[in-house]
């Protein structure tokens, strides 16, 4: 499934939802899910397609499936930092702070791209706030301030 097809399924689903056609919106998004799940099952999906599937699940408020999809993608593509970042965000969203911390800290050991470092540190700060770990929050804030221009 291409990015264009993914956007099509989501935009069409959004359109139907705005028209009050909730079941049609859901079945349209489910078509996207079916296509992506088929590619994943065949082992022909790339990391972006896993992420697209996670986005669809999030649109449907099925956070557990979105997380499971990102976890599977990360197990198959361990160097896909954008998947790890999204997984950390997803764990923070559902208040699974410890899991978010574990992944963010692991990724920060190897990531060098400044965008991902900043994004992971920002998510790590959110996780520490959820855990009420004041000293860790301060440490992350110091690290973030070093990256600011």
Secondary structure as the mmCIF struct_conf table of DSSP 4:
data_model
#
loop_
_struct_conf.conf_type_id
_struct_conf.id
_struct_conf.beg_label_comp_id
_struct_conf.beg_label_asym_id
_struct_conf.beg_label_seq_id
_struct_conf.end_label_comp_id
_struct_conf.end_label_asym_id
_struct_conf.end_label_seq_id
HELX_RH_AL_P HELX_RH_AL_P1 UNK A 3 UNK A 18
TURN_TY1_P TURN_TY1_P1 UNK A 19 UNK A 20
HELX_RH_AL_P HELX_RH_AL_P2 UNK A 22 UNK A 41
TURN_TY1_P TURN_TY1_P2 UNK A 42 UNK A 43
HELX_RH_AL_P HELX_RH_AL_P3 UNK A 47 UNK A 59
TURN_TY1_P TURN_TY1_P3 UNK A 60 UNK A 61
HELX_RH_AL_P HELX_RH_AL_P4 UNK A 63 UNK A 76
TURN_TY1_P TURN_TY1_P4 UNK A 78 UNK A 79
HELX_RH_AL_P HELX_RH_AL_P5 UNK A 81 UNK A 93
TURN_TY1_P TURN_TY1_P5 UNK A 94 UNK A 95
HELX_RH_AL_P HELX_RH_AL_P6 UNK A 97 UNK A 108
TURN_TY1_P TURN_TY1_P6 UNK A 109 UNK A 110
HELX_RH_AL_P HELX_RH_AL_P7 UNK A 114 UNK A 131
TURN_TY1_P TURN_TY1_P7 UNK A 132 UNK A 132
HELX_RH_AL_P HELX_RH_AL_P8 UNK A 134 UNK A 147
#
